[in-house]
Amino acid sequence: MRCSHRSRVTRETDIELTLNLDGSGKAEIHTGIGFFDHMLSAFALHGGFDLTVEAKGDLEVDCHHTVEDTGIVLGQAFAEALGDKSGVARYGSAFLPMDEALAFVTLDISNRPYLVFETSFLSDAVGGFDLQMVEEFFRAFAFQAGITLHAKTLYGRNDHHKAEALFKGLARALRQAVAPADGVQSTKGVL
């Protein structure tokens, strides 16, 4: 089974995370940030991943450290669960509509981390979640997982819908990319 258990303890956060890439979409998420819990639960469901997250952070400061560090730990868990990355389809893409909003996410499990993130939000936050942290989460995740990741909202007016479309799009693209395939999907023979 492609599973990982990771933790990270700093002066700012204490995170415990378990990931099963071959799950059924079950999530048990507790970060102290309601909207972020909602996004990670949607991510698990739409990716078909079992995910548990227990995160304690310095939320009296803001949500930055908790969200970014969760992205770091989730990226590390993906990298560990995938091992040498052989036997996976490697690429995944998803257009994800969320009411009036449309997001596009495409990625390559390449061992060459990179992020292109193009979206704009009309407000600063949804609930206690700073919307700038969507990009920070995607960056932390991509760089720790070794993924080239492009994420973009094509349009939308509701910031909740735009953010949710991005998280669900990431999950759907990952679901394709981690699907079983023969050997290493590279002419080099290694990723």
N, CA, C and O of each residue as an XYZ file, in Angstrom:
764
protein
N       0.823     -1.194      0.000
C       0.000      0.000      0.000
C       0.865      1.255      0.000
O       1.944      1.283      0.593
N       0.380      2.277     -0.666
C       1.118      3.530     -0.761
C       0.634      4.475      0.338
O      -0.300      5.255      0.154
N       1.304      4.376      1.484
C       0.912      5.121      2.673
C       2.104      5.854      3.254
O       3.258      5.525      2.978
N       1.799      6.860      4.068
C       2.849      7.583      4.766
C       2.288      8.179      6.042
O       1.126      8.578      6.108
N       3.130      8.229      7.040
C       2.809      8.930      8.286
C       3.948      9.909      8.533
O       5.109      9.511      8.623
N       3.615     11.182      8.642
C       4.637     12.217      8.814
C       4.234     13.157      9.948
O       3.053     13.329     10.250
N       5.242     13.752     10.559
C       4.976     14.770     11.570
C       6.013     15.882     11.431
O       7.091     15.699     10.866
N       5.646     17.028     11.965
C       6.538     18.186     11.949
C       6.237     19.001     13.205
O       5.095     19.385     13.455
N       7.278     19.253     13.982
C       7.130     20.049     15.187
C       8.120     21.202     15.116
O       9.328     20.999     14.993
N       7.587     22.410     15.194
C       8.421     23.608     15.239
C       7.941     24.473     16.405
O       7.029     24.074     17.128
N       8.531     25.631     16.594
C       8.056     26.557     17.627
C       6.693     27.138     17.261
O       6.003     27.697     18.113
N       6.306     27.005     15.983
C       5.063     27.608     15.504
C       3.939     26.597     15.271
O       2.762     26.946     15.354
N       4.304     25.338     14.977
C       3.293     24.338     14.653
C       3.666     22.960     15.185
O       4.829     22.668     15.463
N       2.647     22.129     15.316
C       2.806     20.716     15.675
C       1.802     19.960     14.802
O       0.594     20.033     15.026
N       2.317     19.234     13.805
C       1.451     18.603     12.807
C       1.727     17.111     12.740
O       2.876     16.674     12.676
N       0.649     16.343     12.755
C       0.685     14.886     12.601
C      -0.231     14.560     11.420
O      -1.385     14.989     11.395
N       0.275     13.805     10.442
C      -0.481     13.563      9.216
C      -0.290     12.127      8.753
O       0.820     11.597      8.783
N      -1.382     11.504      8.327
C      -1.340     10.173      7.736
C      -2.047     10.227      6.386
O      -3.121     10.815      6.259
N      -1.434      9.610      5.385
C      -1.952      9.630      4.013
C      -1.933      8.226      3.438
O      -0.942      7.506      3.561
N      -3.040      7.843      2.808
C      -3.129      6.594      2.061
C      -3.603      6.955      0.655
O      -4.752      7.356      0.472
N      -2.733      6.816     -0.328
C      -3.075      7.173     -1.708
C      -4.127      6.240     -2.297
O      -4.806      6.609     -3.255
N      -4.274      5.053     -1.748
C      -5.206      4.060     -2.278
C      -6.417      3.910     -1.367
O      -6.922      2.806     -1.166
N      -6.870      5.012     -0.827
C      -7.988      4.995      0.099
C      -9.331      5.142     -0.590
O      -9.494      4.823     -1.767
N     -10.283      5.634      0.178
C     -11.643      5.802     -0.333
C     -12.144      7.228     -0.162
O     -13.331      7.496     -0.352
N     -11.252      8.143      0.196
C     -11.646      9.540      0.348
C     -12.048      9.915      1.753
O     -12.661     10.963      1.958
N     -11.718      9.081      2.735
C     -12.060      9.393      4.128
C     -11.093     10.434      4.674
O      -9.889     10.373      4.427
N     -11.641     11.392      5.419
C     -10.808     12.454      5.988
C     -11.185     12.701      7.435
O     -12.359     12.674      7.806
N     -10.176     12.939      8.232
C     -10.343     13.363      9.627
C      -9.363     14.528      9.798
O      -8.172     14.319     10.031
N      -9.872     15.738      9.681
C      -9.026     16.924      9.600
C      -9.333     17.868     10.760
O     -10.487     18.228     10.992
N      -8.279     18.267     11.488
C      -8.416     19.217     12.591
C      -7.221     20.161     12.566
O      -6.146     19.825     13.063
N      -7.413     21.341     11.988
C      -6.335     22.328     11.925
C      -6.632     23.566     12.763
O      -5.745     24.389     12.989
N      -7.868     23.705     13.223
C      -8.268     24.916     13.922
C      -8.721     26.020     12.976
O      -9.090     27.108     13.417
N      -8.694     25.738     11.670
C      -9.114     26.705     10.650
C     -10.234     26.045      9.848
O      -9.974     25.197      8.995
N     -11.465     26.432     10.119
C     -12.623     25.752      9.538
C     -12.593     25.636      8.027
O     -12.839     24.557      7.487
N     -12.298     26.722      7.336
C     -12.297     26.683      5.873
C     -11.192     25.766      5.350
O     -11.395     25.049      4.370
N     -10.030     25.784      5.994
C      -8.924     24.922      5.587
C      -9.288     23.452      5.810
O      -8.968     22.605      4.976
N      -9.946     23.144      6.913
C     -10.426     21.774      7.157
C     -11.355     21.343      6.017
O     -11.271     20.220      5.520
N     -12.232     22.249      5.621
C     -13.169     21.984      4.518
C     -12.410     21.700      3.216
O     -12.766     20.777      2.484
N     -11.369     22.488      2.926
C     -10.588     22.299      1.697
C      -9.837     20.965      1.726
O      -9.809     20.255      0.721
N      -9.237     20.622      2.850
C      -8.499     19.356      2.934
C      -9.433     18.149      2.887
O      -9.071     17.105      2.343
N     -10.625     18.287      3.450
C     -11.612     17.203      3.361
C     -12.057     17.004      1.911
O     -12.182     15.868      1.451
N     -12.294     18.093      1.196
C     -12.660     18.010     -0.223
C     -11.511     17.422     -1.040
O     -11.736     16.624     -1.950
N     -10.280     17.817     -0.715
C      -9.083     17.290     -1.376
C      -9.020     15.767     -1.216
O      -8.788     15.053     -2.191
N      -9.223     15.271      0.000
C      -9.172     13.822      0.244
C     -10.265     13.105     -0.525
O     -10.006     12.091     -1.173
N     -11.483     13.621     -0.461
C     -12.608     12.980     -1.138
C     -12.400     12.910     -2.643
O     -12.558     11.847     -3.244
N     -12.048     14.028     -3.251
C     -11.927     14.075     -4.712
C     -10.656     13.412     -5.226
O     -10.574     13.054     -6.401
N      -9.667     13.249     -4.358
C      -8.471     12.507     -4.749
C      -8.602     11.019     -4.515
O      -7.821     10.233     -5.051
N      -9.598     10.617     -3.706
C      -9.717      9.215     -3.327
C      -8.646      8.816     -2.336
O      -8.255      7.651     -2.268
N      -8.161      9.802     -1.552
C      -7.103      9.564     -0.575
C      -7.710      9.518      0.818
O      -8.637     10.272      1.116
N      -7.201      8.645      1.670
C      -7.533      8.705      3.087
C      -6.515      9.642      3.728
O      -5.309      9.485      3.536
N      -7.009     10.620      4.494
C      -6.138     11.655      5.035
C      -6.572     12.011      6.448
O      -7.735     12.334      6.691
N      -5.627     11.948      7.373
C      -5.863     12.470      8.714
C      -4.833     13.553      8.985
O      -3.649     13.397      8.688
N      -5.305     14.647      9.550
C      -4.431     15.764      9.892
C      -4.820     16.280     11.266
O      -5.971     16.650     11.500
N      -3.858     16.301     12.168
C      -3.996     16.954     13.468
C      -2.944     18.051     13.488
O      -1.747     17.768     13.524
N      -3.387     19.301     13.464
C      -2.453     20.422     13.419
C      -2.789     21.419     14.512
O      -3.936     21.836     14.670
N      -1.769     21.787     15.258
C      -1.877     22.865     16.225
C      -0.868     23.923     15.800
O       0.310     23.628     15.596
N      -1.340     25.148     15.670
C      -0.454     26.214     15.242
C      -0.714     27.497     16.004
O      -1.645     27.590     16.803
N       0.123     28.478     15.742
C       0.009     29.771     16.415
C      -1.064     30.627     15.736
O      -0.775     31.673     15.155
N      -2.292     30.159     15.825
C      -3.410     30.847     15.180
C      -3.687     32.204     15.808
O      -4.384     33.027     15.214
N      -3.149     32.451     17.006
C      -3.287     33.784     17.588
C      -2.492     34.811     16.780
O      -2.774     36.007     16.851
N      -1.498     34.349     16.013
C      -0.750     35.229     15.105
C      -1.560     35.384     13.824
O      -2.018     36.480     13.499
N      -1.733     34.291     13.104
C      -2.606     34.169     11.938
C      -2.534     32.720     11.474
O      -1.977     31.873     12.173
N      -3.088     32.427     10.308
C      -3.132     31.034      9.852
C      -1.917     30.630      9.016
O      -1.808     29.474      8.609
N      -1.008     31.563      8.758
C       0.082     31.321      7.806
C       0.896     30.069      8.139
O       1.027     29.177      7.301
N       1.440     29.997      9.345
C       2.332     28.883      9.682
C       1.612     27.541      9.638
O       2.178     26.548      9.180
N       0.377     27.503     10.106
C      -0.377     26.242     10.113
C      -0.645     25.759      8.694
O      -0.465     24.577      8.400
N      -1.071     26.652      7.816
C      -1.399     26.265      6.438
C      -0.140     25.870      5.679
O      -0.110     24.819      5.038
N       0.896     26.695      5.743
C       2.127     26.386      5.005
C       2.768     25.096      5.504
O       3.184     24.261      4.701
N       2.850     24.924      6.827
C       3.478     23.719      7.362
C       2.665     22.464      7.059
O       3.233     21.387      6.877
N       1.351     22.594      7.004
C       0.526     21.452      6.591
C       0.817     21.092      5.147
O       0.878     19.911      4.808
N       0.999     22.094      4.284
C       1.391     21.836      2.894
C       2.736     21.135      2.806
O       2.919     20.234      1.988
N       3.678     21.548      3.647
C       5.001     20.911      3.680
C       4.862     19.433      4.062
O       5.406     18.560      3.386
N       4.139     19.161      5.140
C       4.012     17.784      5.623
C       3.229     16.924      4.631
O       3.583     15.766      4.408
N       2.174     17.473      4.038
C       1.408     16.706      3.049
C       2.273     16.405      1.830
O       2.212     15.295      1.303
N       3.075     17.358      1.369
C       3.978     17.116      0.251
C       5.000     16.029      0.574
O       5.277     15.166     -0.258
N       5.557     16.074      1.776
C       6.509     15.038      2.202
C       5.845     13.668      2.254
O       6.450     12.661      1.885
N       4.605     13.638      2.712
C       3.875     12.361      2.779
C       3.634     11.815      1.378
O       3.782     10.614      1.155
N       3.264     12.676      0.426
C       3.083     12.224     -0.952
C       4.375     11.656     -1.505
O       4.380     10.580     -2.103
N       5.469     12.372     -1.309
C       6.759     11.899     -1.819
C       7.111     10.541     -1.217
O       7.560      9.643     -1.929
N       6.911     10.390      0.077
C       7.228      9.121      0.734
C       6.317      7.993      0.240
O       6.783      6.884     -0.019
N       5.020      8.282      0.111
C       4.069      7.253     -0.332
C       4.353      6.801     -1.763
O       4.096      5.649     -2.110
N       4.876      7.695     -2.591
C       5.170      7.359     -3.992
C       6.526      6.690     -4.169
O       6.788      6.108     -5.221
N       7.381      6.759     -3.178
C       8.689      6.114     -3.270
C       9.507      6.667     -4.426
O       9.692      7.880     -4.532
N      10.000      5.782     -5.299
C      10.825      6.239     -6.429
C       9.979      6.747     -7.601
O      10.513      7.101     -8.652
N       8.681      6.777     -7.415
C       7.716      7.311     -8.389
C       7.583      6.432     -9.641
O       6.972      6.853    -10.624
N       8.137      5.242     -9.617
C       7.909      4.330    -10.736
C       6.518      3.721    -10.587
O       5.991      3.612     -9.480
N       5.946      3.337    -11.687
C       4.657      2.677    -11.659
C       3.463      3.599    -11.514
O       2.372      3.146    -11.168
N       3.654      4.909    -11.776
C       2.522      5.841    -11.750
C       2.403      6.542    -13.099
O       3.381      6.669    -13.836
N       1.204      6.989    -13.405
C       0.922      7.634    -14.692
C       1.715      8.926    -14.873
O       1.988      9.316    -16.008
N       2.084      9.587    -13.808
C       2.934     10.764    -13.757
C       2.203     12.079    -14.006
O       2.393     13.026    -13.242
N       1.385     12.171    -15.034
C       0.717     13.426    -15.386
C      -0.754     13.383    -15.007
O      -1.386     12.327    -15.029
N      -1.287     14.543    -14.660
C      -2.716     14.658    -14.391
C      -3.187     16.076    -14.635
O      -2.442     17.033    -14.420
N      -4.416     16.209    -15.082
C      -5.015     17.519    -15.339
C      -6.491     17.482    -15.004
O      -7.144     16.446    -15.132
N      -7.014     18.624    -14.571
C      -8.444     18.692    -14.273
C      -8.955     20.117    -14.462
O      -8.354     21.075    -13.976
N     -10.068     20.241    -15.173
C     -10.874     21.451    -15.135
C     -11.910     21.189    -14.066
O     -12.546     20.135    -14.067
N     -12.095     22.139    -13.143
C     -13.033     21.928    -12.062
C     -13.977     23.119    -11.959
O     -13.552     24.210    -11.581
N     -15.271     22.924    -12.294
C     -16.246     23.999    -12.107
C     -16.773     23.994    -10.678
O     -16.994     22.934    -10.093
N     -16.967     25.159    -10.133
C     -17.601     25.309     -8.824
C     -18.560     26.482     -8.967
O     -18.189     27.642     -8.785
N     -19.792     26.151     -9.295
C     -20.806     27.162     -9.592
C     -20.294     28.104    -10.697
O     -20.051     27.649    -11.815
N     -20.124     29.412    -10.407
C     -19.725     30.365    -11.445
C     -18.212     30.376    -11.693
O     -17.747     31.021    -12.632
N     -17.450     29.676    -10.869
C     -15.988     29.682    -10.961
C     -15.499     28.448    -11.727
O     -16.120     27.386    -11.695
N     -14.369     28.625    -12.412
C     -13.731     27.516    -13.128
C     -12.238     27.559    -12.883
O     -11.590     28.586    -13.087
N     -11.699     26.433    -12.442
C     -10.262     26.315    -12.195
C      -9.673     25.237    -13.100
O     -10.357     24.294    -13.497
N      -8.400     25.399    -13.412
C      -7.650     24.400    -14.176
C      -6.378     24.090    -13.398
O      -5.650     24.996    -12.992
N      -6.118     22.800    -13.194
C      -4.914     22.352    -12.509
C      -4.291     21.242    -13.342
O      -4.973     20.302    -13.749
N      -2.999     21.356    -13.590
C      -2.275     20.297    -14.295
C      -0.936     20.098    -13.595
O      -0.362     21.045    -13.058
N      -0.442     18.857    -13.605
C       0.775     18.594    -12.852
C       1.555     17.432    -13.443
O       1.045     16.632    -14.227
N       2.809     17.377    -13.032
C       3.748     16.347    -13.444
C       4.512     15.894    -12.205
O       5.208     16.689    -11.574
N       4.382     14.628    -11.863
C       5.159     14.066    -10.749
C       6.539     13.770    -11.317
O       6.804     12.663    -11.787
N       7.413     14.766    -11.268
C       8.634     14.776    -12.068
C       9.931     14.802    -11.274
O      11.006     14.630    -11.849
N       9.852     15.012     -9.967
C      11.037     15.305     -9.149
C      11.657     16.647     -9.504
O      12.790     16.925     -9.114
N      10.932     17.481    -10.236
C      11.374     18.839    -10.565
C      10.301     19.805    -10.061
O       9.425     20.214    -10.824
N      10.368     20.170     -8.779
C       9.312     21.005     -8.210
C       9.267     22.395     -8.826
O      10.294     23.044     -9.024
N       8.057     22.830     -9.120
C       7.839     24.160     -9.676
C       6.366     24.501     -9.471
O       5.513     23.613     -9.464
N       6.077     25.767     -9.306
C       4.695     26.197     -9.184
C       4.443     27.402    -10.062
O       5.175     28.391    -10.013
N       3.397     27.307    -10.868
C       2.821     28.463    -11.556
C       1.411     28.577    -10.993
O       0.613     27.646    -11.102
N       1.110     29.720    -10.392
C      -0.173     29.912     -9.715
C      -0.757     31.234    -10.189
O      -0.189     32.299     -9.945
N      -1.887     31.156    -10.863
C      -2.520     32.360    -11.388
C      -3.975     32.422    -10.953
O      -4.830     31.713    -11.483
N      -4.235     33.274     -9.991
C      -5.605     33.546     -9.572
C      -5.610     34.865     -8.831
O      -4.573     35.331     -8.358
N      -6.746     35.444     -8.735
C      -6.901     36.650     -7.924
C      -8.183     36.498     -7.122
O      -9.194     35.984     -7.600
N      -8.100     36.960     -5.897
C      -9.259     36.913     -5.018
C      -9.748     38.332     -4.780
O      -8.954     39.272     -4.756
N     -11.039     38.485     -4.606
C     -11.642     39.799     -4.397
C     -11.577     40.231     -2.935
O     -11.532     41.425     -2.639
N     -11.572     39.268     -2.030
C     -11.521     39.574     -0.607
C     -10.220     39.039     -0.019
O      -9.466     38.335     -0.690
N      -9.969     39.379      1.231
C      -8.736     38.949      1.887
C      -8.840     37.556      2.499
O      -7.850     36.828      2.572
N     -10.054     37.187      2.941
C     -10.192     35.945      3.693
C     -11.574     35.335      3.502
O     -12.536     36.016      3.148
N     -11.639     34.044      3.744
C     -12.908     33.320      3.877
C     -12.869     32.730      5.277
O     -12.012     31.905      5.591
N     -13.809     33.163      6.120
C     -13.750     32.739      7.513
C     -12.437     33.196      8.114
O     -12.056     34.355      7.948
N     -11.743     32.324      8.800
C     -10.441     32.657      9.375
C      -9.283     32.268      8.481
O      -8.143     32.189      8.937
N      -9.564     32.025      7.216
C      -8.540     31.555      6.271
C      -8.124     32.698      5.355
O      -8.939     33.204      4.583
N      -6.870     33.104      5.436
C      -6.299     34.148      4.583
C      -6.134     33.570      3.176
O      -5.414     32.588      2.991
N      -6.787     34.163      2.198
C      -6.784     33.599      0.838
C      -5.414     33.622      0.168
O      -5.189     32.880     -0.788
N      -4.489     34.461      0.649
C      -3.115     34.398      0.137
C      -2.491     33.031      0.409
O      -1.545     32.624     -0.266
N      -3.028     32.333      1.397
C      -2.456     31.058      1.799
C      -2.773     29.918      0.840
O      -2.164     28.853      0.939
N      -3.705     30.113     -0.082
C      -3.944     29.081     -1.090
C      -2.659     28.866     -1.886
O      -2.205     27.733     -2.050
N      -2.077     29.956     -2.379
C      -0.828     29.841     -3.141
C       0.304     29.297     -2.278
O       1.084     28.469     -2.748
N       0.410     29.738     -1.041
C       1.477     29.250     -0.159
C       1.342     27.757      0.102
O       2.344     27.042      0.137
N       0.119     27.280      0.285
C      -0.108     25.847      0.471
C       0.305     25.077     -0.783
O       1.010     24.072     -0.689
N      -0.126     25.541     -1.951
C       0.207     24.866     -3.209
C       1.723     24.827     -3.403
O       2.261     23.805     -3.831
N       2.418     25.921     -3.097
C       3.872     25.964     -3.250
C       4.546     24.976     -2.298
O       5.398     24.191     -2.716
N       4.167     25.015     -1.031
C       4.773     24.119     -0.049
C       4.551     22.659     -0.444
O       5.471     21.842     -0.382
N       3.329     22.344     -0.848
C       3.009     20.975     -1.256
C       3.833     20.555     -2.474
O       4.464     19.498     -2.457
N       3.833     21.366     -3.518
C       4.526     21.013     -4.771
C       6.019     20.816     -4.549
O       6.602     19.858     -5.058
N       6.639     21.713     -3.795
C       8.084     21.636     -3.622
C       8.486     20.445     -2.762
O       9.523     19.832     -3.013
N       7.693     20.108     -1.761
C       8.026     18.953     -0.932
C       7.693     17.632     -1.629
O       8.368     16.627     -1.405
N       6.661     17.628     -2.471
C       6.267     16.402     -3.173
C       7.101     16.156     -4.424
O       7.086     15.048     -4.960
N       7.831     17.170     -4.904
C       8.609     17.023     -6.136
C       7.727     17.063     -7.368
O       7.921     16.293     -8.309
N       6.758     17.962     -7.358
C       5.758     18.045     -8.424
C       5.871     19.377     -9.154
O       6.007     20.424     -8.521
N       5.815     19.342    -10.468
C       5.609     20.556    -11.252
C       4.104     20.779    -11.284
O       3.356     19.911    -11.734
N       3.658     21.932    -10.812
C       2.242     22.180    -10.601
C       1.846     23.530    -11.191
O       2.448     24.558    -10.880
N       0.835     23.513    -12.037
C       0.256     24.735    -12.599
C      -1.199     24.790    -12.154
O      -1.945     23.829    -12.345
N      -1.606     25.911    -11.562
C      -2.972     26.068    -11.067
C      -3.465     27.465    -11.431
O      -2.762     28.460    -11.255
N      -4.689     27.511    -11.941
C      -5.208     28.785    -12.424
C      -6.724     28.799    -12.307
O      -7.387     27.799    -12.581
N      -7.267     29.940    -11.897
C      -8.707     30.110    -12.034
C      -8.933     30.882    -13.323
O      -8.320     31.925    -13.553
N      -9.808     30.364    -14.149
C     -10.093     31.016    -15.419
C     -11.070     32.168    -15.239
O     -10.980     33.187    -15.923
N     -12.011     31.992    -14.300
C     -12.938     33.059    -13.951
C     -13.702     32.670    -12.699
O     -13.613     31.539    -12.221
N     -14.443     33.612    -12.184
C     -15.260     33.390    -10.996
C     -15.390     34.674    -10.212
O     -14.545     35.563    -10.317
N     -16.455     34.773     -9.420
C     -16.698     35.952     -8.593
C     -16.636     35.624     -7.105
O     -16.255     36.472     -6.299
N     -17.002     34.415     -6.741
C     -17.078     34.030     -5.338
C     -15.744     33.395     -4.921
O     -15.348     32.361     -5.458
N     -15.059     34.024     -3.961
C     -13.735     33.549     -3.560
C     -13.761     32.156     -2.935
O     -12.826     31.378     -3.123
N     -14.809     31.836     -2.202
C     -14.956     30.482     -1.661
C     -14.965     29.479     -2.810
O     -14.278     28.459     -2.747
N     -15.730     29.758     -3.847
C     -15.830     28.846     -4.991
C     -14.494     28.728     -5.726
O     -14.107     27.630     -6.126
N     -13.792     29.836     -5.908
C     -12.504     29.795     -6.612
C     -11.486     28.953     -5.842
O     -10.807     28.107     -6.425
N     -11.384     29.184     -4.541
C     -10.429     28.416     -3.736
C     -10.792     26.932     -3.730
O      -9.922     26.072     -3.870
N     -12.076     26.642     -3.568
C     -12.503     25.246     -3.523
C     -12.275     24.548     -4.862
O     -11.896     23.376     -4.891
N     -12.499     25.250     -5.961
C     -12.240     24.667     -7.281
C     -10.761     24.323     -7.439
O     -10.427     23.302     -8.041
N      -9.876     25.157     -6.911
C      -8.434     24.883     -6.991
C      -8.058     23.642     -6.181
O      -7.320     22.788     -6.675
N      -8.548     23.530     -4.958
C      -8.230     22.358     -4.130
C      -8.793     21.076     -4.739
O      -8.111     20.051     -4.770
N     -10.031     21.130     -5.221
C     -10.624     19.944     -5.839
C      -9.926     19.602     -7.154
O      -9.745     18.427     -7.473
N      -9.534     20.626     -7.919
C      -8.800     20.396     -9.163
C      -7.463     19.733     -8.890
O      -7.056     18.826     -9.616
N      -6.775     20.183     -7.839
C      -5.510     19.552     -7.451
C      -5.733     18.080     -7.121
O      -4.963     17.219     -7.547
N      -6.777     17.799     -6.369
C      -7.072     16.414     -5.995
C      -7.349     15.550     -7.220
O      -6.821     14.444     -7.334
N      -8.163     16.045     -8.121
C      -8.513     15.274     -9.328
C      -7.290     15.040    -10.216
O      -7.119     13.949    -10.761
N      -6.445     16.054    -10.361
C      -5.236     15.893    -11.172
C      -4.284     14.886    -10.524
O      -3.687     14.062    -11.216
N      -4.142     14.951     -9.206
C      -3.291     13.991     -8.501
C      -3.824     12.573     -8.629
O      -3.058     11.622     -8.787
N      -5.128     12.443     -8.561
C      -5.748     11.115     -8.696
C      -5.346     10.469    -10.023
O      -5.035      9.278    -10.066
N      -5.350     11.248    -11.097
C      -4.909     10.730    -12.403
C      -3.420     10.396    -12.383
O      -3.004      9.341    -12.861
N      -2.626     11.305    -11.826
C      -1.173     11.168    -11.883
C      -0.642      9.996    -11.073
O       0.380      9.414    -11.438
N      -1.315      9.634     -9.974
C      -0.828      8.521     -9.146
C      -1.434      7.179     -9.564
O      -1.144      6.150     -8.954
N      -2.268      7.191    -10.595
C      -2.854      5.935    -11.082
C      -1.747      4.991    -11.542
O      -0.727      5.445    -12.059
N      -1.932      3.698    -11.363
C      -0.902      2.728    -11.755
C      -0.558      2.779    -13.245
O      -1.432      2.953    -14.095
N       0.710      2.626    -13.535
C       1.229      2.557    -14.909
C       2.439      1.632    -14.886
O       2.999      1.361    -13.823
N       2.833      1.157    -16.039
C       3.984      0.261    -16.125
C       5.290      1.039    -16.091
O       5.474      1.975    -16.869
N       6.192      0.666    -15.204
C       7.536      1.213    -15.166
C       7.579      2.699    -14.864
O       6.635      3.278    -14.326
N       8.704      3.295    -15.228
C       8.922      4.728    -15.036
C       8.504      5.437    -16.314
O       8.996      5.118    -17.396
N       7.607      6.387    -16.190
C       7.077      7.106    -17.355
C       8.032      8.235    -17.754
O       7.707      9.416    -17.634
N       9.210      7.845    -18.229
C      10.232      8.800    -18.661
C      11.162      8.143    -19.656
O      11.556      6.992    -19.467
N      11.523      8.856    -20.716
C      12.493      8.317    -21.683
C      13.875      8.169    -21.050
O      14.710      7.416    -21.550
N      14.120      8.893    -19.941
C      15.391      8.782    -19.230
C      15.495      7.477    -18.433
O      16.584      7.008    -18.104
N      14.302      6.902    -18.133
C      14.269      5.693    -17.321
C      14.257      5.963    -15.832
O      14.217      5.033    -15.026
N      14.292      7.236    -15.464
C      14.284      7.641    -14.059
C      13.675      9.031    -13.958
O      13.814      9.848    -14.868
N      12.996      9.290    -12.840
C      12.448     10.629    -12.611
C      13.349     11.374    -11.644
O      13.076     12.526    -11.308
